[in-house]
Amino acid sequence: MPNNRITRFQREQLERAARFADSDGWTLQLRVTEEQRRNCADVPVDVFFPNAEEDSGERLVRAERERIAEQCRGCPVADECLAGALLRGERYGGWGGVGQPDFQRLSRLFRKLRQRGRLTEIGGEAA
């Protein structure tokens, strides 16, 4: 039977995204794209999309998690990036400091909570 508990990490990420629960994901993406001070402004997009054919062993998962978190640390639009990706239904990639496979798990949880109307219980008011 799967564990249905929300981890501390997931709760923190959901809180970041829940502030934007009533926003449009594409509008948030535009906000991210227009922010010249964003950490990814001069970074090739493939940095955020790991090769699906690579080994996904635990060591590589941890390395990917740390790499994406470091790339996005301190970014002025990291929350908008994460929320926008979740709202648009992105299924893959690193968004707002959350890498694979964490983003995929978070995306499923976000959709489930949003469908049940429970997302604001996690993170409070929408922006």
Backbone as CSV, one residue per row, in Angstrom:
resi,resn,N_x,N_y,N_z,CA_x,CA_y,CA_z,C_x,C_y,C_z
1,MET,0.846,-1.183,0.000,0.000,0.000,0.000,0.887,1.241,0.000
2,PRO,0.648,2.221,-0.907,1.502,3.393,-0.991,1.352,4.299,0.223
3,ASN,2.425,5.011,0.519,2.421,5.955,1.618,1.740,7.239,1.157
4,ASN,0.642,7.613,1.786,-0.108,8.801,1.395,0.266,10.034,2.201
5,ARG,1.272,9.930,3.026,1.695,11.067,3.838,2.462,12.067,2.978
6,ILE,2.265,13.333,3.281,2.997,14.390,2.598,4.279,14.641,3.379
7,THR,5.408,14.567,2.690,6.688,14.803,3.355,6.857,16.294,3.636
8,ARG,7.803,16.618,4.495,8.087,18.017,4.798,8.510,18.763,3.525
9,PHE,9.359,18.120,2.735,9.799,18.728,1.477,8.605,19.023,0.568
10,GLN,7.718,18.046,0.404,6.547,18.242,-0.450,5.662,19.362,0.086
11,ARG,5.463,19.386,1.395,4.638,20.437,2.005,5.239,21.817,1.723
12,GLU,6.549,21.938,1.878,7.209,23.223,1.621,7.015,23.662,0.174
13,GLN,7.150,22.729,-0.758,6.988,23.069,-2.174,5.531,23.399,-2.492
14,LEU,4.611,22.653,-1.917,3.187,22.932,-2.125,2.807,24.294,-1.557
15,GLU,3.380,24.659,-0.424,3.117,25.977,0.158,3.590,27.079,-0.784
16,ARG,4.750,26.879,-1.394,5.262,27.863,-2.356,4.295,28.015,-3.525
17,ALA,3.819,26.900,-4.047,2.960,26.919,-5.234,1.527,27.336,-4.916
18,ALA,1.034,26.998,-3.746,-0.368,27.250,-3.410,-0.710,28.735,-3.395
19,ARG,0.266,29.574,-3.154,0.017,31.028,-3.178,-0.491,31.479,-4.546
20,PHE,-0.193,30.694,-5.574,-0.560,31.048,-6.944,-1.668,30.145,-7.491
21,ALA,-2.366,29.448,-6.619,-3.344,28.436,-7.043,-4.435,28.991,-7.953
22,ASP,-4.769,30.262,-7.811,-5.817,30.857,-8.640,-5.259,31.591,-9.855
23,SER,-3.964,31.477,-10.070,-3.316,32.141,-11.205,-3.375,31.257,-12.443
24,ASP,-3.037,31.844,-13.564,-2.932,31.112,-14.818,-1.483,30.681,-15.006
25,GLY,-1.257,29.409,-15.281,0.094,28.880,-15.425,0.894,29.541,-16.530
26,TRP,0.234,29.918,-17.617,0.937,30.561,-18.735,1.299,31.997,-18.395
27,THR,0.457,32.671,-17.623,0.778,34.026,-17.174,1.988,33.996,-16.251
28,LEU,2.049,32.992,-15.396,3.215,32.849,-14.519,4.469,32.561,-15.336
29,GLN,4.346,31.736,-16.371,5.496,31.447,-17.230,5.999,32.720,-17.901
30,LEU,5.085,33.565,-18.334,5.466,34.833,-18.952,6.197,35.721,-17.943
31,ARG,5.710,35.745,-16.719,6.368,36.521,-15.662,7.799,36.029,-15.446
32,VAL,7.966,34.722,-15.434,9.304,34.136,-15.268,10.195,34.524,-16.445
33,THR,9.684,34.355,-17.645,10.460,34.636,-18.855,10.881,36.103,-18.934
34,GLU,10.021,36.998,-18.485,10.318,38.429,-18.562,11.253,38.917,-17.457
35,GLU,11.463,38.119,-16.428,12.343,38.513,-15.319,13.800,38.353,-15.748
36,GLN,14.468,39.467,-15.988,15.847,39.421,-16.466,16.824,38.917,-15.411
37,ARG,16.460,39.017,-14.141,17.363,38.572,-13.068,17.174,37.101,-12.701
38,ARG,16.360,36.382,-13.462,16.132,34.971,-13.136,17.437,34.194,-13.298
39,ASN,17.613,33.201,-12.480,18.852,32.417,-12.478,19.090,31.660,-13.775
40,CYS,18.050,31.360,-14.504,18.186,30.544,-15.713,18.253,31.368,-16.992
41,ALA,18.402,32.680,-16.881,18.359,33.559,-18.054,19.350,33.143,-19.141
42,ASP,20.535,32.734,-18.764,21.561,32.366,-19.747,21.924,30.885,-19.696
43,VAL,20.997,30.074,-19.222,21.247,28.642,-19.056,20.480,27.871,-20.133
44,PRO,21.136,26.955,-20.835,20.420,26.149,-21.837,19.271,25.363,-21.192
45,VAL,18.144,25.317,-21.863,16.947,24.676,-21.317,17.173,23.197,-21.003
46,ASP,18.053,22.523,-21.750,18.255,21.092,-21.510,18.870,20.802,-20.144
47,VAL,19.415,21.812,-19.489,19.941,21.643,-18.129,18.824,21.202,-17.182
48,PHE,17.598,21.615,-17.471,16.466,21.331,-16.593,15.686,20.076,-16.983
49,PHE,16.161,19.389,-18.019,15.492,18.183,-18.487,16.512,17.061,-18.609
50,PRO,16.670,16.266,-17.545,17.670,15.197,-17.570,17.360,14.162,-18.641
51,ASN,18.398,13.545,-19.130,18.266,12.508,-20.149,17.487,11.330,-19.575
52,ALA,16.365,11.018,-20.180,15.506,9.932,-19.689,16.188,8.576,-19.783
53,GLU,17.211,8.467,-20.632,17.889,7.189,-20.815,18.992,6.955,-19.784
54,GLU,19.333,8.005,-19.024,20.373,7.843,-18.012,19.876,6.957,-16.875
55,ASP,20.808,6.317,-16.222,20.490,5.517,-15.046,19.838,6.422,-14.003
56,SER,18.788,5.957,-13.389,18.105,6.767,-12.385,18.371,6.234,-10.984
57,GLY,19.566,5.740,-10.759,19.932,5.244,-9.441,19.854,6.336,-8.393
58,GLU,19.795,5.932,-7.153,19.616,6.875,-6.046,20.694,7.960,-6.023
59,ARG,21.922,7.594,-6.314,23.000,8.585,-6.293,22.770,9.656,-7.365
60,LEU,22.354,9.239,-8.549,22.083,10.203,-9.617,20.854,11.055,-9.315
61,VAL,19.856,10.468,-8.677,18.666,11.228,-8.291,19.061,12.320,-7.303
62,ARG,19.880,11.972,-6.317,20.332,12.970,-5.339,21.148,14.067,-6.010
63,ALA,22.021,13.681,-6.927,22.849,14.664,-7.630,21.979,15.616,-8.457
64,GLU,20.984,15.078,-9.132,20.070,15.899,-9.930,19.284,16.842,-9.029
65,ARG,18.795,16.337,-7.927,18.041,17.136,-6.959,18.889,18.320,-6.482
66,GLU,20.125,18.047,-6.115,21.017,19.095,-5.612,21.391,20.087,-6.709
67,ARG,21.620,19.601,-7.913,22.009,20.469,-9.027,20.907,21.467,-9.361
68,ILE,19.676,20.997,-9.456,18.552,21.881,-9.779,18.291,22.850,-8.627
69,ALA,18.345,22.360,-7.403,18.131,23.240,-6.249,19.170,24.359,-6.228
70,GLU,20.417,24.024,-6.493,21.486,25.027,-6.503,21.290,26.022,-7.649
71,GLN,20.919,25.546,-8.810,20.706,26.429,-9.963,19.632,27.475,-9.660
72,CYS,18.600,27.091,-8.936,17.458,27.975,-8.701,17.515,28.715,-7.365
73,ARG,18.468,28.377,-6.521,18.559,28.993,-5.191,18.666,30.514,-5.311
74,GLY,17.764,31.209,-4.629,17.774,32.664,-4.616,17.148,33.325,-5.835
75,CYS,16.611,32.560,-6.745,16.002,33.129,-7.949,14.753,33.930,-7.553
76,PRO,14.599,35.145,-8.091,13.456,35.970,-7.701,12.102,35.460,-8.201
77,VAL,12.100,34.530,-9.132,10.828,34.006,-9.650,10.742,32.483,-9.540
78,ALA,11.475,31.902,-8.619,11.453,30.440,-8.465,10.061,29.932,-8.086
79,ASP,9.365,30.643,-7.208,8.031,30.197,-6.801,7.054,30.246,-7.975
80,GLU,7.130,31.315,-8.769,6.267,31.442,-9.937,6.579,30.354,-10.963
81,CYS,7.858,30.032,-11.105,8.277,28.979,-12.034,7.676,27.632,-11.628
82,LEU,7.812,27.297,-10.350,7.271,26.034,-9.846,5.750,26.005,-9.981
83,ALA,5.090,27.059,-9.504,3.624,27.097,-9.552,3.113,27.055,-10.987
84,GLY,3.752,27.801,-11.873,3.327,27.817,-13.270,3.417,26.443,-13.905
85,ALA,4.513,25.749,-13.645,4.682,24.402,-14.201,3.611,23.456,-13.671
86,LEU,3.318,23.548,-12.389,2.285,22.693,-11.803,0.909,23.031,-12.377
87,LEU,0.616,24.313,-12.507,-0.683,24.732,-13.036,-0.857,24.380,-14.514
88,ARG,0.227,24.396,-15.271,0.155,24.033,-16.694,0.117,22.527,-16.901
89,GLY,0.387,21.776,-15.845,0.378,20.322,-15.958,1.652,19.754,-16.549
90,GLU,2.758,20.491,-16.411,4.038,19.959,-16.889,4.275,18.612,-16.216
91,ARG,4.840,17.690,-16.951,5.038,16.340,-16.420,6.500,16.000,-16.195
92,TYR,7.397,16.822,-16.703,8.797,16.457,-16.667,9.656,17.709,-16.574
93,GLY,10.818,17.570,-16.000,11.774,18.669,-15.949,12.008,19.163,-14.542
94,GLY,12.933,20.092,-14.438,13.217,20.760,-13.181,12.580,22.137,-13.217
95,TRP,11.802,22.459,-12.205,11.040,23.705,-12.183,11.137,24.345,-10.804
96,GLY,11.549,25.604,-10.754,11.553,26.340,-9.491,12.387,25.698,-8.407
97,GLY,13.437,25.005,-8.787,14.319,24.376,-7.810,13.965,22.947,-7.461
98,VAL,12.943,22.392,-8.084,12.530,21.012,-7.817,12.867,20.165,-9.046
99,GLY,13.772,19.205,-8.881,14.203,18.349,-9.984,13.459,17.022,-10.005
100,GLN,13.852,16.175,-10.950,13.285,14.836,-11.077,13.862,13.923,-10.000
101,PRO,13.151,12.940,-9.528,11.739,12.641,-9.771,10.811,13.387,-8.820
102,ASP,11.391,14.261,-7.989,10.571,14.997,-7.023,9.458,15.791,-7.696
103,PHE,9.774,16.410,-8.846,8.756,17.216,-9.514,7.573,16.358,-9.953
104,GLN,7.836,15.173,-10.470,6.737,14.311,-10.914,5.841,13.925,-9.737
105,ARG,6.442,13.580,-8.628,5.646,13.231,-7.431,4.846,14.436,-6.949
106,LEU,5.503,15.593,-6.912,4.844,16.815,-6.469,3.693,17.180,-7.403
107,SER,3.884,16.991,-8.686,2.850,17.298,-9.668,1.603,16.444,-9.446
108,ARG,1.803,15.167,-9.206,0.654,14.281,-8.940,-0.076,14.716,-7.668
109,LEU,0.670,15.040,-6.638,0.087,15.467,-5.369,-0.653,16.798,-5.539
110,PHE,-0.060,17.729,-6.250,-0.673,19.030,-6.512,-2.017,18.851,-7.217
111,ARG,-2.028,18.042,-8.278,-3.275,17.808,-9.027,-4.351,17.200,-8.127
112,LYS,-3.953,16.219,-7.327,-4.916,15.552,-6.451,-5.506,16.540,-5.437
113,LEU,-4.662,17.315,-4.793,-5.139,18.280,-3.801,-5.993,19.367,-4.445
114,ARG,-5.601,19.806,-5.616,-6.354,20.856,-6.310,-7.734,20.344,-6.720
115,GLN,-7.800,19.121,-7.235,-9.090,18.544,-7.635,-10.025,18.403,-6.441
116,ARG,-9.459,18.135,-5.293,-10.266,17.962,-4.075,-10.531,19.286,-3.361
117,GLY,-10.018,20.386,-3.916,-10.210,21.690,-3.296,-9.448,21.866,-1.999
118,ARG,-8.363,21.121,-1.832,-7.626,21.150,-0.570,-6.268,21.843,-0.674
119,LEU,-5.963,22.408,-1.813,-4.653,23.010,-2.006,-4.432,24.199,-1.079
120,THR,-5.445,25.026,-0.897,-5.268,26.194,-0.038,-5.106,25.810,1.430
121,GLU,-5.518,24.615,1.803,-5.271,24.150,3.173,-3.778,23.999,3.430
122,ILE,-3.040,23.709,2.373,-1.593,23.525,2.481,-0.892,24.862,2.565
123,GLY,-1.248,25.783,1.650,-0.434,26.977,1.505,-1.080,28.316,1.756
124,GLY,-2.317,28.357,2.126,-2.912,29.657,2.409,-3.534,30.295,1.182
125,GLU,-3.451,31.617,1.114,-4.145,32.375,0.081,-3.392,32.386,-1.235
126,ALA,-4.139,32.526,-2.298,-3.541,32.633,-3.636,-3.035,34.047,-3.866
127,ALA,-2.035,34.144,-4.737,-1.477,35.471,-5.052,-2.314,36.144,-6.118
